[in-house]
Amino acid sequence: MKKIEAIIKPFKLDEVKEALQEMGLQGITVTEAKGFGRQKGHTELYRGAEYVVDFLPKVKVELVLADDMLDKALETIQSAARTGRIGDGKIFVTTIEDAVRIRTGETGTDAL
């Protein structure tokens, strides 16, 4: 099993969610996040004072899936989240040793 963590622009969340549902993936977790990378934030004017906004709003989408679905999921997320501009985000993949569905006690991919 693999875990995908995708940091994307907030306005791309619906497109990513729908694209993942179309490929048969259902269980995702979404967290509001703030961060910066190469985008480095920007300056804004507020009541005549200029200040730097270091952290930009992002969304973190997490999902765990079977190994054989990984490549298709990565492709799906990339195509749905891409704008072609700086700050589109990152995708991280890690290996999951086991999963347990609390309600039924199912383990492994059955728990997904």
DSSP file (Angstrom, degrees, kcal/mol; ACC not computed):
  #  RESIDUE AA STRUCTURE BP1 BP2  ACC     N-H-->O    O-->H-N    N-H-->O    O-->H-N    TCO  KAPPA ALPHA  PHI   PSI    X-CA   Y-CA   Z-CA
    1    1 A M              0   0    0      0, 0.0    95,-2.2     0, 0.0     2,-0.3   0.000 360.0 360.0 360.0 151.0    0.0    0.0    0.0
    2    2 A K  E     -AB  65  95A   0     63,-2.6    63,-2.5    93,-0.2     2,-0.5  -0.934 360.0-143.8-127.6 151.1    1.1    3.6   -0.6
    3    3 A K  E     -AB  64  94A   0     91,-3.0    91,-2.3    -2,-0.3     2,-0.5  -0.970  13.6-159.0-114.1 129.2    0.1    6.9    0.9
    4    4 A I  E     -AB  63  93A   0     59,-3.1    59,-2.0    -2,-0.5     2,-0.5  -0.925   7.0-172.6-107.4 129.7   -0.1   10.0   -1.3
    5    5 A E  E     -AB  62  92A   0     87,-2.7    87,-2.9    -2,-0.5     2,-0.5  -0.980   9.4-174.1-118.5 115.9    0.1   13.4    0.2
    6    6 A A  E     -AB  61  91A   0     55,-2.9    55,-2.9    -2,-0.5     2,-0.7  -0.949  13.7-158.9-115.4 124.9   -0.6   16.1   -2.4
    7    7 A I  E     +AB  60  90A   0     83,-2.9    83,-1.2    -2,-0.5     2,-0.2  -0.908  31.8 162.1-100.6 115.7   -0.2   19.8   -1.6
    8    8 A I  E     -AB  59  89A   0     51,-2.8    51,-2.4    -2,-0.7    81,-0.2  -0.783  45.5 -82.1-131.8 170.6   -2.3   21.7   -4.1
    9    9 A K    >   -     0   0    0     79,-0.5     3,-1.9    72,-0.3     4,-0.3  -0.549  43.2-123.2 -72.0 139.7   -3.9   25.1   -4.7
   10   10 A P  G >  S+     0   0    0      0, 0.0     3,-1.6     0, 0.0     4,-0.3   0.836 108.0  58.2 -56.5 -37.1   -7.3   25.4   -2.8
   11   11 A F  G 3  S+     0   0    0      1,-0.3     4,-0.3     2,-0.1     3,-0.1   0.587 100.8  58.9 -73.6  -6.6   -9.3   26.2   -6.0
   12   12 A K  G <> S+     0   0    0     -3,-1.9     4,-2.2     1,-0.1    -1,-0.3   0.449  78.5  94.1 -95.2  -2.7   -8.2   22.9   -7.5
   13   13 A L  H <> S+     0   0    0     -3,-1.6     4,-2.9    -4,-0.3     5,-0.2   0.915  82.7  49.1 -59.4 -47.9   -9.6   20.7   -4.8
   14   14 A D  H  > S+     0   0    0     -4,-0.3     4,-2.6     1,-0.2     5,-0.2   0.904 111.6  49.6 -61.2 -41.5  -12.9   19.9   -6.4
   15   15 A E  H  > S+     0   0    0     -4,-0.3     4,-2.2     2,-0.2    -1,-0.2   0.917 113.5  46.0 -63.2 -42.8  -11.3   19.0   -9.7
   16   16 A V  H  X S+     0   0    0     -4,-2.2     4,-2.3     2,-0.2    -2,-0.2   0.931 113.3  49.5 -65.9 -45.6   -8.8   16.6   -7.9
   17   17 A K  H  X S+     0   0    0     -4,-2.9     4,-2.2     1,-0.2    -2,-0.2   0.927 113.2  45.9 -59.7 -46.9  -11.6   15.1   -5.8
   18   18 A E  H  X S+     0   0    0     -4,-2.6     4,-2.1    -5,-0.2    -1,-0.2   0.891 111.7  51.5 -65.3 -39.9  -13.8   14.4   -8.8
   19   19 A A  H  X S+     0   0    0     -4,-2.2     4,-1.2    -5,-0.2    -1,-0.2   0.891 111.1  48.0 -64.7 -39.7  -11.0   13.0  -10.9
   20   20 A L  H  <>S+     0   0    0     -4,-2.3     5,-2.4     1,-0.2     4,-0.2   0.888 110.8  51.1 -68.2 -38.6  -10.0   10.6   -8.0
   21   21 A Q  H ><5S+     0   0    0     -4,-2.2     3,-1.4     1,-0.2    -2,-0.2   0.884 105.5  56.6 -65.0 -38.0  -13.7    9.5   -7.6
   22   22 A E  H 3<5S+     0   0    0     -4,-2.1    -1,-0.2     1,-0.3    -2,-0.2   0.828 105.4  51.1 -62.9 -32.0  -13.9    8.8  -11.4
   23   23 A M  T 3<5S-     0   0    0     -4,-1.2    -1,-0.3    -3,-0.2    -2,-0.2   0.429 127.4 -99.4 -87.6   3.1  -11.0    6.4  -11.1
   24   24 A G  T < 5S+     0   0    0     -3,-1.4     2,-0.5     1,-0.3    -3,-0.2   0.504  79.6 131.9  99.1   4.6  -12.6    4.6   -8.3
   25   25 A L      < +     0   0    0     -5,-2.4    -1,-0.3     1,-0.2    -2,-0.1  -0.786  19.7 163.6 -92.1 131.9  -10.9    6.1   -5.2
   26   26 A Q        +     0   0    0     -2,-0.5     2,-0.9     1,-0.1    -1,-0.2   0.801  46.3  77.2-113.5 -48.1  -13.2    7.2   -2.5
   27   27 A G        +     0   0    0     85,-0.3    37,-0.5    37,-0.1     2,-0.3  -0.576  54.2 150.2 -82.0 106.5  -11.4    7.7    0.8
   28   28 A I        -     0   0    0     -2,-0.9     2,-0.4    35,-0.1    35,-0.2  -0.950  32.8-146.9-128.8 154.1   -9.5   11.0    1.0
   29   29 A T  E     -C   62   0A   0     33,-2.6    33,-3.0    -2,-0.3     2,-0.4  -0.974  14.0-161.6-118.0 134.8   -8.6   13.3    3.8
   30   30 A V  E     -C   61   0A   0     -2,-0.4     2,-0.4    31,-0.2    31,-0.2  -0.965   8.9-179.6-121.8 132.1   -8.4   17.0    3.2
   31   31 A T  E     -C   60   0A   0     29,-2.4    29,-3.2    -2,-0.4     2,-0.3  -0.992  28.2-124.7-129.8 134.9   -6.6   19.5    5.4
   32   32 A E  E     +C   59   0A   0     -2,-0.4     2,-0.3    27,-0.2    27,-0.2  -0.622  41.6 174.4 -74.7 137.0   -6.3   23.3    5.0
   33   33 A A  E     -C   58   0A   0     25,-2.7    25,-3.3    -2,-0.3     2,-0.4  -0.904  25.5-147.3-139.5 165.2   -2.6   24.2    5.1
   34   34 A K  E     +C   57   0A   0     -2,-0.3     2,-0.3    23,-0.2    21,-0.1  -0.992  36.3 124.1-132.9 143.7   -0.3   27.2    4.7
   35   35 A G  E     -C   56   0A   0     21,-2.0    21,-2.8    -2,-0.4     2,-0.3  -0.984  35.9-136.6-174.9-179.6    3.2   27.2    3.3
   36   36 A F        +     0   0    0     -2,-0.3     2,-0.1    19,-0.2    19,-0.1  -0.987  20.8 158.4-154.6 155.2    5.6   28.4    0.7
   37   37 A G  S >  S-     0   0    0     -2,-0.3     3,-0.7     4,-0.0    -2,-0.0  -0.115  81.3 -17.2-138.1-119.3    8.3   27.1   -1.6
   38   38 A R  T 3  S+     0   0    0      1,-0.2    48,-0.1    -2,-0.1    -2,-0.0   0.753 128.3  70.3 -67.7 -22.8    9.6   28.8   -4.7
   39   39 A Q  T 3  S-     0   0    0      1,-0.1    -1,-0.2    17,-0.0    -3,-0.1   0.852  80.1-169.4 -64.0 -34.8    6.5   31.0   -4.7
   40   40 A K    <   -     0   0    0     -3,-0.7    -1,-0.1    16,-0.0    -4,-0.1   0.571  39.3 -95.4  59.0  16.5    7.9   32.7   -1.6
   41   41 A G        -     0   0    0     -6,-0.1     2,-0.3    11,-0.1    13,-0.2  -0.249  43.5-112.0  76.7-167.2    4.8   34.7   -0.7
   42   42 A H  E     -D   53   0B   0     11,-1.5    11,-3.7    13,-0.1     2,-0.3  -0.959  19.2-100.0-158.9 169.9    4.0   38.2   -1.8
   43   43 A T  E     -D   52   0B   0     -2,-0.3     2,-0.3     9,-0.2     9,-0.2  -0.785  34.0-172.6-101.8 147.3    3.5   41.7   -0.4
   44   44 A E  E     -D   51   0B   0      7,-2.9     7,-2.7    -2,-0.3     2,-0.5  -0.937  21.8-126.4-133.6 157.2    0.2   43.3    0.2
   45   45 A L  E     +D   50   0B   0     -2,-0.3     2,-0.4     5,-0.2     5,-0.2  -0.914  27.4 176.7-104.1 127.9   -1.1   46.8    1.2
   46   46 A Y  E >  S-D   49   0B   0      3,-3.1     3,-2.0    -2,-0.5    -2,-0.0  -0.957  71.7 -22.6-135.0 115.9   -3.3   47.0    4.2
   47   47 A R  T 3  S-     0   0    0     -2,-0.4     3,-0.1     1,-0.3    -1,-0.1   0.877 127.3 -50.6  51.0  43.0   -4.5   50.4    5.5
   48   48 A G  T 3  S+     0   0    0      1,-0.2     2,-0.4     0, 0.0    -1,-0.3   0.339 117.7 109.3  84.0  -8.1   -1.6   52.1    3.8
   49   49 A A  E <   -D   46   0B   0     -3,-2.0    -3,-3.1     2,-0.0     2,-0.4  -0.853  61.2-138.8-105.3 137.5    1.0   49.7    5.3
   50   50 A E  E     +D   45   0B   0     -2,-0.4     2,-0.3    -5,-0.2    -5,-0.2  -0.773  28.4 171.2 -92.7 134.1    2.9   47.2    3.2
   51   51 A Y  E     -D   44   0B   0     -7,-2.7    -7,-2.9    -2,-0.4     2,-0.5  -0.973  31.3-114.1-141.6 159.1    3.4   43.7    4.7
   52   52 A V  E     -D   43   0B   0     -2,-0.3     2,-0.9    -9,-0.2    -9,-0.2  -0.777  13.1-151.4 -96.9 129.7    4.7   40.4    3.5
   53   53 A V  E     +D   42   0B   0    -11,-3.7   -11,-1.5    -2,-0.5     3,-0.0  -0.862  21.5 174.4 -96.6 100.8    2.4   37.4    3.3
   54   54 A D        +     0   0    0     -2,-0.9     2,-0.5   -13,-0.2    -1,-0.2   0.907  60.7  55.2 -76.2 -43.4    4.9   34.5    3.8
   55   55 A F  S    S-     0   0    0    -15,-0.1   -19,-0.2   -21,-0.1    -1,-0.1  -0.814  71.3-157.1-102.1 126.9    2.6   31.6    4.0
   56   56 A L  E     - C   0  35A   0    -21,-2.8   -21,-2.0    -2,-0.5     2,-0.2  -0.749  29.5 -99.3-100.8 147.1    0.1   31.0    1.1
   57   57 A P  E     + C   0  34A   0      0, 0.0     2,-0.3     0, 0.0   -23,-0.2  -0.444  51.7 163.7 -67.7 133.5   -3.1   29.0    1.5
   58   58 A K  E     - C   0  33A   0    -25,-3.3   -25,-2.7    -2,-0.2     2,-0.4  -0.856  30.6-130.9-137.7 171.3   -2.8   25.4    0.3
   59   59 A V  E     -AC   8  32A   0    -51,-2.4   -51,-2.8    -2,-0.3     2,-0.6  -0.997  12.1-148.6-128.4 135.1   -4.8   22.2    0.7
   60   60 A K  E     -AC   7  31A   0    -29,-3.2   -29,-2.4    -2,-0.4     2,-0.5  -0.921  11.8-166.6-105.9 121.7   -3.3   18.9    1.6
   61   61 A V  E     -AC   6  30A   0    -55,-2.9   -55,-2.9    -2,-0.6     2,-0.4  -0.924   7.2-171.9-107.2 126.5   -5.0   15.8    0.2
   62   62 A E  E     +AC   5  29A   0    -33,-3.0   -33,-2.6    -2,-0.5     2,-0.3  -0.952  10.8 161.5-120.9 139.0   -4.1   12.5    1.7
   63   63 A L  E     -A    4   0A   0    -59,-2.0   -59,-3.1    -2,-0.4     2,-0.4  -0.988  25.6-146.5-152.8 149.5   -5.1    9.0    0.5
   64   64 A V  E     +A    3   0A   0    -37,-0.5     2,-0.3    -2,-0.3   -61,-0.2  -0.956  30.5 162.9-116.2 134.8   -4.0    5.4    0.9
   65   65 A L  E     -A    2   0A   0    -63,-2.5   -63,-2.6    -2,-0.4     2,-0.1  -0.920  41.9 -79.5-146.5 168.3   -4.3    3.0   -2.0
   66   66 A A    >   -     0   0    0     -2,-0.3     3,-1.9   -65,-0.2     4,-0.4  -0.393  45.3-114.2 -69.5 149.5   -3.1   -0.3   -3.3
   67   67 A D  G >  S+     0   0    0      1,-0.3     3,-1.4     2,-0.2     4,-0.4   0.841 113.1  60.4 -54.0 -37.9    0.3   -0.4   -5.0
   68   68 A D  G 3  S+     0   0    0      1,-0.3    -1,-0.3     2,-0.1     4,-0.2   0.606 103.3  51.4 -72.3  -9.3   -1.2   -1.2   -8.4
   69   69 A M  G <> S+     0   0    0     -3,-1.9     4,-2.2     1,-0.1    -1,-0.3   0.473  84.5  92.7-100.1  -3.9   -3.3    2.0   -8.4
   70   70 A L  H <> S+     0   0    0     -3,-1.4     4,-2.7    -4,-0.4     5,-0.2   0.931  82.9  47.0 -59.7 -53.8   -0.4    4.4   -7.6
   71   71 A D  H  > S+     0   0    0     -4,-0.4     4,-2.2     1,-0.2    -1,-0.2   0.900 114.4  47.4 -59.5 -42.6    0.7    5.4  -11.1
   72   72 A K  H  > S+     0   0    0     -4,-0.2     4,-2.3     2,-0.2    -1,-0.2   0.894 112.7  49.9 -65.5 -40.1   -2.8    6.1  -12.3
   73   73 A A  H  X S+     0   0    0     -4,-2.2     4,-2.7     2,-0.2     5,-0.2   0.915 110.5  49.4 -65.5 -43.0   -3.6    8.1   -9.1
   74   74 A L  H  X S+     0   0    0     -4,-2.7     4,-2.5     1,-0.2    -2,-0.2   0.925 112.9  47.2 -61.4 -44.7   -0.4   10.2   -9.5
   75   75 A E  H  X S+     0   0    0     -4,-2.2     4,-2.3    -5,-0.2    -1,-0.2   0.904 112.6  50.2 -61.7 -42.9   -1.2   10.9  -13.1
   76   76 A T  H  X S+     0   0    0     -4,-2.3     4,-2.1     2,-0.2    -2,-0.2   0.920 111.9  46.2 -63.6 -46.5   -4.8   11.9  -12.2
   77   77 A I  H  X S+     0   0    0     -4,-2.7     4,-2.5     1,-0.2     5,-0.2   0.931 112.7  50.6 -63.6 -45.9   -3.8   14.3   -9.4
   78   78 A Q  H  X S+     0   0    0     -4,-2.5     4,-1.5    -5,-0.2    -2,-0.2   0.931 112.6  44.8 -59.3 -46.6   -1.1   15.9  -11.6
   79   79 A S  H  < S+     0   0    0     -4,-2.3    -1,-0.2     1,-0.2    -2,-0.2   0.871 117.1  45.2 -68.7 -34.9   -3.5   16.5  -14.5
   80   80 A A  H  < S+     0   0    0     -4,-2.1    -1,-0.2    -5,-0.2    -2,-0.2   0.824 119.1  40.5 -76.6 -31.1   -6.3   17.8  -12.3
   81   81 A A  H  < S+     0   0    0     -4,-2.5   -72,-0.3    -5,-0.2     2,-0.2   0.615  89.0 108.5 -94.1 -13.8   -4.2   20.1  -10.1
   82   82 A R     <  +     0   0    0     -4,-1.5   -74,-0.0    -5,-0.2    -4,-0.0  -0.455  24.9 160.7 -74.8 131.5   -1.9   21.6  -12.8
   83   83 A T        -     0   0    0      2,-0.3    -1,-0.2    -2,-0.2     3,-0.1   0.508  53.7-121.2-112.5 -19.0   -2.3   25.2  -13.8
   84   84 A G  S    S+     0   0    0      1,-0.4     2,-0.3     0, 0.0    -2,-0.1   0.446  78.1 107.1  90.3   1.1    1.2   25.5  -15.3
   85   85 A R  S >  S-     0   0    0      1,-0.1     3,-0.9     2,-0.0    -1,-0.4  -0.724  82.3 -82.2-111.2 162.7    2.2   28.3  -13.0
   86   86 A I  T 3  S+     0   0    0     -2,-0.3    -1,-0.1     1,-0.2     0, 0.0  -0.295 112.0  39.5 -59.5 143.2    4.5   28.4  -10.0
   87   87 A G  T 3   +     0   0    0      2,-0.1    -1,-0.2    -3,-0.0     3,-0.1   0.558  65.9 134.4  93.3   9.8    2.9   27.1   -6.8
   88   88 A D    <   -     0   0    0     -3,-0.9   -79,-0.5     1,-0.2     2,-0.2   0.798  64.0-127.7 -62.6 -27.0    0.9   24.2   -8.3
   89   89 A G  E     -B    8   0A   0    -81,-0.2     2,-0.3   -83,-0.0    -1,-0.2  -0.699  15.7 -83.0 120.2-167.6    2.2   22.1   -5.4
   90   90 A K  E     -B    7   0A   0    -83,-1.2   -83,-2.9    -2,-0.2     2,-0.4  -0.945  19.1-144.3-141.0 157.5    3.9   18.8   -4.7
   91   91 A I  E     -B    6   0A   0     -2,-0.3     2,-0.4   -85,-0.2   -85,-0.2  -0.998  14.5-167.3-126.4 131.6    3.1   15.2   -4.3
   92   92 A F  E     -B    5   0A   0    -87,-2.9   -87,-2.7    -2,-0.4     2,-0.4  -0.946   2.9-160.9-118.1 139.4    4.8   12.9   -1.8
   93   93 A V  E     +B    4   0A   0     -2,-0.4     2,-0.3   -89,-0.2   -89,-0.2  -0.978  12.9 173.5-123.0 129.8    4.5    9.1   -1.8
   94   94 A T  E     -B    3   0A   0    -91,-2.3   -91,-3.0    -2,-0.4     2,-0.4  -0.913  32.8-108.7-130.1 160.2    5.3    6.9    1.2
   95   95 A T  E     -B    2   0A   0     -2,-0.3     2,-0.5   -93,-0.2   -93,-0.2  -0.721  24.8-151.4 -90.0 136.6    4.9    3.2    1.9
   96   96 A I        -     0   0    0    -95,-2.2     3,-0.1    -2,-0.4   -32,-0.0  -0.930   4.2-162.0-108.5 126.3    2.2    2.0    4.3
   97   97 A E        -     0   0    0     -2,-0.5     2,-0.3     1,-0.2    -1,-0.1   0.899  68.3 -15.5 -74.6 -41.3    2.9   -1.2    6.2
   98   98 A D        -     0   0    0     10,-0.1     2,-0.3     9,-0.0    -1,-0.2  -0.986  51.7-155.3-158.7 162.0   -0.6   -1.9    7.3
   99   99 A A        -     0   0    0     -2,-0.3     9,-1.6    -3,-0.1     2,-0.4  -0.987   8.3-161.0-141.6 147.6   -4.1   -0.4    7.7
  100  100 A V  B     -E  107   0C   0     -2,-0.3     2,-0.7     7,-0.2     7,-0.2  -0.996  15.9-140.1-133.0 127.8   -7.0   -1.4   10.0
  101  101 A R     >  -     0   0    0      5,-2.8     4,-2.8    -2,-0.4     5,-0.3  -0.801  17.2-151.9 -83.7 117.7  -10.7   -0.6    9.6
  102  102 A I  T  4 S+     0   0    0     -2,-0.7    -1,-0.2     1,-0.2     9,-0.0   0.892  87.8  52.9 -60.4 -44.6  -11.7    0.2   13.2
  103  103 A R  T  4 S+     0   0    0      1,-0.2    -1,-0.2    -3,-0.1    -2,-0.0   0.902 127.0  17.2 -60.9 -44.8  -15.4   -0.8   12.8
  104  104 A T  T  4 S-     0   0    0     -3,-0.1    -2,-0.2     2,-0.1    -1,-0.2   0.630  93.9-123.1-107.4 -16.9  -14.8   -4.3   11.3
  105  105 A G     <  +     0   0    0     -4,-2.8    -3,-0.1     1,-0.3     6,-0.1   0.489  55.1 155.9  83.2   2.8  -11.2   -5.1   12.1
  106  106 A E        -     0   0    0     -5,-0.3    -5,-2.8     4,-0.1    -1,-0.3  -0.309  24.7-158.2 -61.0 147.3  -10.3   -5.7    8.4
  107  107 A T  B >   +E  100   0C   0     -7,-0.2     3,-1.1    -3,-0.1     4,-0.2  -0.785  43.2   9.7-126.6 169.5   -6.7   -5.2    7.7
  108  108 A G  G >  S-     0   0    0     -9,-1.6     3,-1.4    -2,-0.3     4,-0.4  -0.275 125.5 -17.3  64.2-147.1   -4.5   -4.4    4.7
  109  109 A T  G >  S+     0   0    0      1,-0.3     3,-1.0     2,-0.2    -1,-0.2   0.739 131.9  68.4 -67.0 -21.4   -6.1   -3.3    1.4
  110  110 A D  G <  S+     0   0    0     -3,-1.1    -1,-0.3     1,-0.2    -2,-0.2   0.787  94.9  57.8 -64.0 -26.2   -9.5   -4.7    2.7
  111  111 A A  G <         0   0    0     -3,-1.4    -1,-0.2     1,-0.2    -2,-0.2   0.629 360.0 360.0 -79.6 -13.5   -9.5   -1.9    5.2
  112  112 A L    <         0   0    0     -3,-1.0   -85,-0.3    -4,-0.4    -1,-0.2   0.493 360.0 360.0 -78.1 360.0   -9.3    0.7    2.5
